[in-house]
């Protein structure tokens, strides 16, 4: 894998095409522009709207504790959070994990973040005020702050994630799950499952949910940098249920190309965290494969199938490939 991605960094266009690598131009023109009508973007760019749509479709999401909409609500936070020791603050229109604060405990009047760092109430209120003003939103637009229940991740991730909740990103094309990875938080990423901030990305086999290979900052690695856990041993339980949840994201969003982020709660099982109309391409690095062959495979399939039928088509395809490989 190392040599492959070292070659990729200095590769010719011909080499990239031979590996089926989707670049930014192809993604923006052929995948996003052709499949994602712009008027639908607010349904996924605004996490509050996404939650409401998921509720309409009966899709499980992390519990919403409250919404801070205006500056006046900031003054009510102390009383609202008085008895809450664990919660997440999240900009409704944020991206890339920016502006998310994960609180895992209290120390007197202070809040304890997933990294162990403490926030005073004044610092927390300042963060909320900045978020409302649009500091973390797309385009700097005024925003609202979601206060969500903290996810308690499944025991299957013990030792695989550090100081935060791991998530599963599934790329869905025309309603079919085509590529997936899990993102594991690290000390560097401040407990957030965001690759750009230093989380580990682990490519997952589409038939089994088992680890294929892992990267951090686009560089291959074999063990988690903080826990030393062997990443090749990771597998995701409830795999078919996770793929079905991802496939249903198509019905929620009506977008033909999207990223579906899912978390696995120890009590509630798979929960849809958010939808992304412009999913990044680093998932190809985590999988060591390009998206293009999978896009072409879906283009060859009949459209108009139900989510369960689409998932079964994907599973059958990858199970057949496993048998061919012996």
SEVEXLUM-268527 format. One record per residue (C-alpha): x, y, z; residue in three letters. Coordinates in pm, whole numbers, plus 50000, padded with zeros to 5 digits. Layout:
N
+-------+-------+-------+------+
!    px !    py !    pz ! rest !
+-------+-------+-------+------+
!     X !     Y !     Z !  ALA !
...
+-------+-------+-------+------+
END
This chain:
326
+-------+-------+-------+------+
!    px !    py !    pz ! rest !
+-------+-------+-------+------+
! 50000 ! 50000 ! 50000 !  UNK !
! 50276 ! 50243 ! 50088 !  UNK !
! 50439 ! 50223 ! 49746 !  UNK !
! 50102 ! 50255 ! 49573 !  UNK !
! 50015 ! 50582 ! 49745 !  UNK !
! 50369 ! 50715 ! 49714 !  UNK !
! 50332 ! 50660 ! 49341 !  UNK !
! 49991 ! 50821 ! 49354 !  UNK !
! 50140 ! 51145 ! 49482 !  UNK !
! 50353 ! 51182 ! 49167 !  UNK !
! 50129 ! 50988 ! 48931 !  UNK !
! 50045 ! 51077 ! 48575 !  UNK !
! 49681 ! 51126 ! 48470 !  UNK !
! 49704 ! 50793 ! 48287 !  UNK !
! 49805 ! 50610 ! 48605 !  UNK !
! 49525 ! 50771 ! 48804 !  UNK !
! 49271 ! 50673 ! 48539 !  UNK !
! 49400 ! 50316 ! 48537 !  UNK !
! 49336 ! 50292 ! 48911 !  UNK !
! 48988 ! 50443 ! 48886 !  UNK !
! 49080 ! 50739 ! 49105 !  UNK !
! 48817 ! 51012 ! 49115 !  UNK !
! 48971 ! 51359 ! 49138 !  UNK !
! 48815 ! 51687 ! 49246 !  UNK !
! 48713 ! 51795 ! 48894 !  UNK !
! 48535 ! 51469 ! 48815 !  UNK !
! 48371 ! 51467 ! 49157 !  UNK !
! 48246 ! 51825 ! 49122 !  UNK !
! 48127 ! 51801 ! 48761 !  UNK !
! 48019 ! 51440 ! 48704 !  UNK !
! 47911 ! 51332 ! 49050 !  UNK !
! 47796 ! 51639 ! 49241 !  UNK !
! 47670 ! 51874 ! 48968 !  UNK !
! 47485 ! 51600 ! 48778 !  UNK !
! 47331 ! 51425 ! 49077 !  UNK !
! 47281 ! 51686 ! 49348 !  UNK !
! 47031 ! 51963 ! 49262 !  UNK !
! 47148 ! 52276 ! 49440 !  UNK !
! 46805 ! 52356 ! 49586 !  UNK !
! 46833 ! 52039 ! 49798 !  UNK !
! 47160 ! 52138 ! 49964 !  UNK !
! 47000 ! 52312 ! 50265 !  UNK !
! 46845 ! 51981 ! 50369 !  UNK !
! 47191 ! 51837 ! 50436 !  UNK !
! 47399 ! 52151 ! 50496 !  UNK !
! 47176 ! 52234 ! 50791 !  UNK !
! 47202 ! 51955 ! 51051 !  UNK !
! 46883 ! 52066 ! 51222 !  UNK !
! 46686 ! 52027 ! 50898 !  UNK !
! 46849 ! 51688 ! 50846 !  UNK !
! 46731 ! 51577 ! 51189 !  UNK !
! 46376 ! 51683 ! 51112 !  UNK !
! 46380 ! 51496 ! 50779 !  UNK !
! 46517 ! 51184 ! 50947 !  UNK !
! 46235 ! 51200 ! 51199 !  UNK !
! 45982 ! 51214 ! 50914 !  UNK !
! 46137 ! 50899 ! 50764 !  UNK !
! 46163 ! 50715 ! 51095 !  UNK !
! 46543 ! 50713 ! 51094 !  UNK !
! 46723 ! 50700 ! 51428 !  UNK !
! 46953 ! 50994 ! 51509 !  UNK !
! 47135 ! 51115 ! 51823 !  UNK !
! 46888 ! 51268 ! 52068 !  UNK !
! 46846 ! 51644 ! 52038 !  UNK !
! 46848 ! 51803 ! 52384 !  UNK !
! 46798 ! 52162 ! 52279 !  UNK !
! 46867 ! 52432 ! 52021 !  UNK !
! 47035 ! 52766 ! 52092 !  UNK !
! 46897 ! 53002 ! 51828 !  UNK !
! 46964 ! 53359 ! 51947 !  UNK !
! 47207 ! 53540 ! 52175 !  UNK !
! 46943 ! 53555 ! 52447 !  UNK !
! 46952 ! 53176 ! 52476 !  UNK !
! 47320 ! 53193 ! 52573 !  UNK !
! 47221 ! 53349 ! 52906 !  UNK !
! 46994 ! 53050 ! 52972 !  UNK !
! 47266 ! 52789 ! 52917 !  UNK !
! 47390 ! 52774 ! 53276 !  UNK !
! 47050 ! 52666 ! 53405 !  UNK !
! 46979 ! 52442 ! 53104 !  UNK !
! 47312 ! 52258 ! 53143 !  UNK !
! 47315 ! 52255 ! 53523 !  UNK !
! 47245 ! 51882 ! 53560 !  UNK !
! 47400 ! 51768 ! 53231 !  UNK !
! 47744 ! 51613 ! 53254 !  UNK !
! 47774 ! 51483 ! 52897 !  UNK !
! 47662 ! 51652 ! 52576 !  UNK !
! 47779 ! 51780 ! 52239 !  UNK !
! 47759 ! 52134 ! 52100 !  UNK !
! 47738 ! 52141 ! 51722 !  UNK !
! 47694 ! 52421 ! 51465 !  UNK !
! 47391 ! 52340 ! 51252 !  UNK !
! 47569 ! 52462 ! 50938 !  UNK !
! 47927 ! 52371 ! 51023 !  UNK !
! 48155 ! 52148 ! 50819 !  UNK !
! 48471 ! 51947 ! 50866 !  UNK !
! 48414 ! 51906 ! 51238 !  UNK !
! 48476 ! 52275 ! 51303 !  UNK !
! 48302 ! 52424 ! 51603 !  UNK !
! 48201 ! 52091 ! 51757 !  UNK !
! 48263 ! 52067 ! 52132 !  UNK !
! 48236 ! 51728 ! 52302 !  UNK !
! 48177 ! 51743 ! 52679 !  UNK !
! 48229 ! 51417 ! 52868 !  UNK !
! 48212 ! 51536 ! 53230 !  UNK !
! 48212 ! 51818 ! 53483 !  UNK !
! 48468 ! 51943 ! 53732 !  UNK !
! 48281 ! 52176 ! 53961 !  UNK !
! 48150 ! 52455 ! 53739 !  UNK !
! 48390 ! 52365 ! 53457 !  UNK !
! 48314 ! 52141 ! 53161 !  UNK !
! 48557 ! 51860 ! 53070 !  UNK !
! 48620 ! 51797 ! 52700 !  UNK !
! 48694 ! 51457 ! 52550 !  UNK !
! 49064 ! 51551 ! 52540 !  UNK !
! 49063 ! 51617 ! 52916 !  UNK !
! 49091 ! 51993 ! 52870 !  UNK !
! 48853 ! 52206 ! 53076 !  UNK !
! 48625 ! 52488 ! 52970 !  UNK !
! 48482 ! 52746 ! 53204 !  UNK !
! 48118 ! 52835 ! 53158 !  UNK !
! 48225 ! 53174 ! 53026 !  UNK !
! 48446 ! 53007 ! 52764 !  UNK !
! 48163 ! 52776 ! 52661 !  UNK !
! 47923 ! 53070 ! 52626 !  UNK !
! 48179 ! 53259 ! 52419 !  UNK !
! 48208 ! 52958 ! 52189 !  UNK !
! 47830 ! 52942 ! 52148 !  UNK !
! 47811 ! 53316 ! 52076 !  UNK !
! 48083 ! 53284 ! 51812 !  UNK !
! 47896 ! 52993 ! 51656 !  UNK !
! 47572 ! 53191 ! 51643 !  UNK !
! 47754 ! 53474 ! 51466 !  UNK !
! 47862 ! 53231 ! 51190 !  UNK !
! 48227 ! 53169 ! 51282 !  UNK !
! 48201 ! 52799 ! 51188 !  UNK !
! 47918 ! 52801 ! 50934 !  UNK !
! 47941 ! 52758 ! 50559 !  UNK !
! 47986 ! 53104 ! 50409 !  UNK !
! 47996 ! 53270 ! 50752 !  UNK !
! 47616 ! 53287 ! 50773 !  UNK !
! 47444 ! 53327 ! 51114 !  UNK !
! 47391 ! 52987 ! 51265 !  UNK !
! 47220 ! 52798 ! 51546 !  UNK !
! 47377 ! 52557 ! 51795 !  UNK !
! 47246 ! 52205 ! 51845 !  UNK !
! 47286 ! 52050 ! 52188 !  UNK !
! 47287 ! 51672 ! 52146 !  UNK !
! 47312 ! 51377 ! 52376 !  UNK !
! 47660 ! 51225 ! 52390 !  UNK !
! 47703 ! 50903 ! 52195 !  UNK !
! 47846 ! 50612 ! 52394 !  UNK !
! 48026 ! 50413 ! 52131 !  UNK !
! 48006 ! 50037 ! 52106 !  UNK !
! 48254 ! 49816 ! 52292 !  UNK !
! 48368 ! 49689 ! 51952 !  UNK !
! 48569 ! 50013 ! 51922 !  UNK !
! 48753 ! 49974 ! 52254 !  UNK !
! 49117 ! 50060 ! 52191 !  UNK !
! 49048 ! 50173 ! 51836 !  UNK !
! 48945 ! 50529 ! 51916 !  UNK !
! 49095 ! 50778 ! 52159 !  UNK !
! 48913 ! 51055 ! 52348 !  UNK !
! 48611 ! 51054 ! 52120 !  UNK !
! 48341 ! 50874 ! 51928 !  UNK !
! 48435 ! 50698 ! 51602 !  UNK !
! 48201 ! 50717 ! 51306 !  UNK !
! 48143 ! 50533 ! 50980 !  UNK !
! 48138 ! 50723 ! 50649 !  UNK !
! 47956 ! 50556 ! 50361 !  UNK !
! 47957 ! 50702 ! 50010 !  UNK !
! 47615 ! 50649 ! 49853 !  UNK !
! 47567 ! 50683 ! 49477 !  UNK !
! 47213 ! 50681 ! 49335 !  UNK !
! 47101 ! 50515 ! 49658 !  UNK !
! 47363 ! 50236 ! 49649 !  UNK !
! 47642 ! 50222 ! 49912 !  UNK !
! 47967 ! 50210 ! 49711 !  UNK !
! 48258 ! 50273 ! 49950 !  UNK !
! 48304 ! 50300 ! 50326 !  UNK !
! 48550 ! 50371 ! 50602 !  UNK !
! 48550 ! 50425 ! 50974 !  UNK !
! 48711 ! 50735 ! 51120 !  UNK !
! 48880 ! 50689 ! 51456 !  UNK !
! 48951 ! 50986 ! 51678 !  UNK !
! 49297 ! 51053 ! 51818 !  UNK !
! 49461 ! 51286 ! 52066 !  UNK !
! 49569 ! 51504 ! 51775 !  UNK !
! 49213 ! 51529 ! 51641 !  UNK !
! 49087 ! 51644 ! 51985 !  UNK !
! 48838 ! 51359 ! 52008 !  UNK !
! 48679 ! 51435 ! 51668 !  UNK !
! 48641 ! 51181 ! 51389 !  UNK !
! 48774 ! 51418 ! 51124 !  UNK !
! 49058 ! 51309 ! 50894 !  UNK !
! 49182 ! 51664 ! 50829 !  UNK !
! 49228 ! 51715 ! 51202 !  UNK !
! 49424 ! 51393 ! 51251 !  UNK !
! 49171 ! 51113 ! 51289 !  UNK !
! 49262 ! 50772 ! 51150 !  UNK !
! 49071 ! 50651 ! 50844 !  UNK !
! 49023 ! 50275 ! 50805 !  UNK !
! 48885 ! 50143 ! 50476 !  UNK !
! 48613 ! 49879 ! 50517 !  UNK !
! 48522 ! 49582 ! 50299 !  UNK !
! 48175 ! 49638 ! 50155 !  UNK !
! 48069 ! 49276 ! 50206 !  UNK !
! 48187 ! 49228 ! 50563 !  UNK !
! 48266 ! 49560 ! 50732 !  UNK !
! 48618 ! 49433 ! 50807 !  UNK !
! 48923 ! 49659 ! 50800 !  UNK !
! 49120 ! 49674 ! 50475 !  UNK !
! 49392 ! 49931 ! 50547 !  UNK !
! 49441 ! 50245 ! 50754 !  UNK !
! 49582 ! 50595 ! 50707 !  UNK !
! 49645 ! 50908 ! 50909 !  UNK !
! 49716 ! 51235 ! 50727 !  UNK !
! 49704 ! 51022 ! 50406 !  UNK !
! 49995 ! 50807 ! 50525 !  UNK !
! 49953 ! 50432 ! 50588 !  UNK !
! 49979 ! 50294 ! 50939 !  UNK !
! 49916 ! 49959 ! 51107 !  UNK !
! 49842 ! 50055 ! 51470 !  UNK !
! 49639 ! 50329 ! 51634 !  UNK !
! 49888 ! 50609 ! 51718 !  UNK !
! 49760 ! 50653 ! 52076 !  UNK !
! 49648 ! 50307 ! 52185 !  UNK !
! 49877 ! 50088 ! 51969 !  UNK !
! 49577 ! 49868 ! 51885 !  UNK !
! 49628 ! 49665 ! 51565 !  UNK !
! 49391 ! 49824 ! 51315 !  UNK !
! 49367 ! 49523 ! 51083 !  UNK !
! 49167 ! 49340 ! 51351 !  UNK !
! 48885 ! 49596 ! 51345 !  UNK !
! 48546 ! 49497 ! 51211 !  UNK !
! 48211 ! 49675 ! 51226 !  UNK !
! 47912 ! 49484 ! 51371 !  UNK !
! 47556 ! 49531 ! 51242 !  UNK !
! 47709 ! 49579 ! 50896 !  UNK !
! 47401 ! 49514 ! 50685 !  UNK !
! 47196 ! 49741 ! 50911 !  UNK !
! 47456 ! 50016 ! 50868 !  UNK !
! 47449 ! 49983 ! 50488 !  UNK !
! 47069 ! 49996 ! 50494 !  UNK !
! 47076 ! 50312 ! 50706 !  UNK !
! 47321 ! 50467 ! 50459 !  UNK !
! 47106 ! 50367 ! 50160 !  UNK !
! 46801 ! 50529 ! 50321 !  UNK !
! 46994 ! 50856 ! 50326 !  UNK !
! 46910 ! 50876 ! 49955 !  UNK !
! 46537 ! 50889 ! 50030 !  UNK !
! 46595 ! 51150 ! 50301 !  UNK !
! 46814 ! 51381 ! 50092 !  UNK !
! 46713 ! 51303 ! 49730 !  UNK !
! 47082 ! 51351 ! 49647 !  UNK !
! 47243 ! 51110 ! 49402 !  UNK !
! 47593 ! 51146 ! 49545 !  UNK !
! 47636 ! 51190 ! 49918 !  UNK !
! 47831 ! 51089 ! 50225 !  UNK !
! 47635 ! 50934 ! 50510 !  UNK !
! 47794 ! 50949 ! 50854 !  UNK !
! 47680 ! 50687 ! 51103 !  UNK !
! 47771 ! 50621 ! 51467 !  UNK !
! 47730 ! 50295 ! 51654 !  UNK !
! 47586 ! 50360 ! 52001 !  UNK !
! 47632 ! 50087 ! 52262 !  UNK !
! 47263 ! 50102 ! 52359 !  UNK !
! 47078 ! 50229 ! 52052 !  UNK !
! 47279 ! 50066 ! 51774 !  UNK !
! 47346 ! 50248 ! 51444 !  UNK !
! 47240 ! 50615 ! 51434 !  UNK !
! 47254 ! 50851 ! 51138 !  UNK !
! 47478 ! 51138 ! 51241 !  UNK !
! 47467 ! 51361 ! 50935 !  UNK !
! 47455 ! 51378 ! 50554 !  UNK !
! 47709 ! 51547 ! 50328 !  UNK !
! 47638 ! 51672 ! 49975 !  UNK !
! 48009 ! 51713 ! 49896 !  UNK !
! 48187 ! 51413 ! 50052 !  UNK !
! 48564 ! 51426 ! 50024 !  UNK !
! 48782 ! 51187 ! 49831 !  UNK !
! 49022 ! 51074 ! 50106 !  UNK !
! 48807 ! 50764 ! 50145 !  UNK !
! 48985 ! 50634 ! 49834 !  UNK !
! 49317 ! 50659 ! 50016 !  UNK !
! 49179 ! 50468 ! 50315 !  UNK !
! 49052 ! 50194 ! 50084 !  UNK !
! 49350 ! 50190 ! 49849 !  UNK !
! 49109 ! 50191 ! 49554 !  UNK !
! 48937 ! 50440 ! 49329 !  UNK !
! 48566 ! 50515 ! 49327 !  UNK !
! 48520 ! 50510 ! 48950 !  UNK !
! 48473 ! 50131 ! 48900 !  UNK !
! 48209 ! 50131 ! 49173 !  UNK !
! 48031 ! 50426 ! 49017 !  UNK !
! 48021 ! 50242 ! 48684 !  UNK !
! 47890 ! 49929 ! 48854 !  UNK !
! 47595 ! 50121 ! 48998 !  UNK !
! 47528 ! 50284 ! 48661 !  UNK !
! 47479 ! 49932 ! 48521 !  UNK !
! 47212 ! 49844 ! 48778 !  UNK !
! 46836 ! 49903 ! 48755 !  UNK !
! 46715 ! 50215 ! 48929 !  UNK !
! 46400 ! 50262 ! 49138 !  UNK !
! 46478 ! 49976 ! 49379 !  UNK !
! 46391 ! 49991 ! 49748 !  UNK !
! 46676 ! 50050 ! 49999 !  UNK !
! 46690 ! 49684 ! 50109 !  UNK !
! 46708 ! 49569 ! 49746 !  UNK !
! 46989 ! 49814 ! 49671 !  UNK !
! 47189 ! 49696 ! 49971 !  UNK !
! 47143 ! 49333 ! 49875 !  UNK !
! 47269 ! 49404 ! 49523 !  UNK !
! 47583 ! 49557 ! 49673 !  UNK !
! 47637 ! 49267 ! 49915 !  UNK !
! 47588 ! 49009 ! 49640 !  UNK !
! 47840 ! 49189 ! 49419 !  UNK !
! 48114 ! 49202 ! 49684 !  UNK !
! 48049 ! 48852 ! 49812 !  UNK !
! 48090 ! 48723 ! 49457 !  UNK !
! 48420 ! 48911 ! 49428 !  UNK !
! 48539 ! 48748 ! 49753 !  UNK !
! 48460 ! 48404 ! 49614 !  UNK !
! 48642 ! 48482 ! 49288 !  UNK !
! 48948 ! 48588 ! 49486 !  UNK !
! 48937 ! 48256 ! 49673 !  UNK !
+-------+-------+-------+------+
END
